[in-house]
Amino acid sequence: MNSLYIREIRLKPSNIPHPWRDIFPIKLSNAITIIMGENGCGKSTLLESIAIKLGCNPEGGSKNFMFQTQNTHSDLHNHLQISKGHLKEKDLYFYRAETFYNLNTEIRRLDEEKGYGPEIKSYYGGRDLHTVSHGEAMEALFKHRFRSQGLYILDEPEASLSPLRQLSFIQRITDLAQSGSQFLIATHSPILMFTPGSELLQILDGELVPVVAQETEAFSIYKAVLNTHGAYLKKMLGSP
């Protein structure tokens, strides 16, 4: 039996919005689903809409975060239907690289208010995330805040991570997946798309299709640049 927290995402039968018609339905069968695609293809909008539909803040965080900096999100979430599994997740979190700074600001603001519970930053390793680098803050998130039996929707988690810390990220999410967590990730990273045991999908020409990592354009470009020791770039720029 499929024990995933999200099994399928589809559009409501009426008023299907273009250009999303051919993306759905999305049937999930793996604890880690990774979505690739060129800039502007819609992968970030897709994950954002799924997160909002599940009750998360459009700018990131769990259901408990209700702050707003700018109302820029799509209305796609109004057209979605999500089929859940028979188990309910014990944690839900939406990460988006471009608004993570805003989330950290909100955490600082809430911790400055008087309260009876532990400070929010204690769930992220105990440090004010504005006092560390973006990459260190992201690492604190996946090492300390994420836990077993959670549902995590992550938009470009590699944006602030060095290659070494991307490997640490992969280790962490695969461990969590084995302990009952589910991940839905949008990325450009050629490292993340090789995550063992994950399902790799690509948005291409308005469709979401399975893909092999070695067949993606991202892989081909990185391979060409690295294998030619820069000659590929010199040829592209017409340099001698």
C-alpha positions, 0 to 999 in steps of 0.5 A: 500500500502507498504510505505517502502523505501525498499520492496525487495532485490534479486539477479540478474538473472545471475551469482548467487554467492554461498552461497547466492542463498537461502538467496534471495529474501528478501521481507520486510513488516515491518518498523523494520526488525531484522536479527539474526544468528551465527557468520559467517552466513553472516548477516553483509555482507548482510547488508553491501552489501545492504548499498553499493548498496544504495550508502553508504560508506562501513565503515559507514555513509551517502552517504556524507562519502567517506573515506576508511581505508581498502578495505575489503568489499564483492562484493555481492553488485554487484549482488543485485537488490533492489526494492524501494517503491513509497516514497523516504527516507529523510535520509540514514545512515549505521552503523557498530559497527566495523568501527564506530571509523573510522567514528568518526575519519573522522568526526573530520578530516572534522570538522577541515577543514575550511568550511561555514556550521555547524560542522558535530558533531553538528548533533550528539549532538555537542560533539566530539565523540572521547571524549566520550565512544563508547556507548555514541557515539552510543547513540548520533547517534541514539538520535540526528542524526537519524530522521523521514522518514529515512532509517537506516541500522545497523550492531550490534548496541548493541555492545557498549550499556548496557542493559539499553541503548539498551532499550533506543535504542528500544524506539527511533527506534520504535518512529522513525518507527511510524513517517515513518522511516525504519530499517534493523538491524543485531544483537546478542542481545536477548533484541533487538530481542523482539522489539515490532512490528518488524519482526524477521528473522534468517540466518540458514543453508544458508537460511533466515527464519522467527523465533520466538524470544523464538525459537532462540539459543541465547534466549535459551543460555541466558535463561539457563545461567540466570535461573540457576544462573551460574550453566549452566556455571559450568556444561559446564566447569566441575566445582564443 
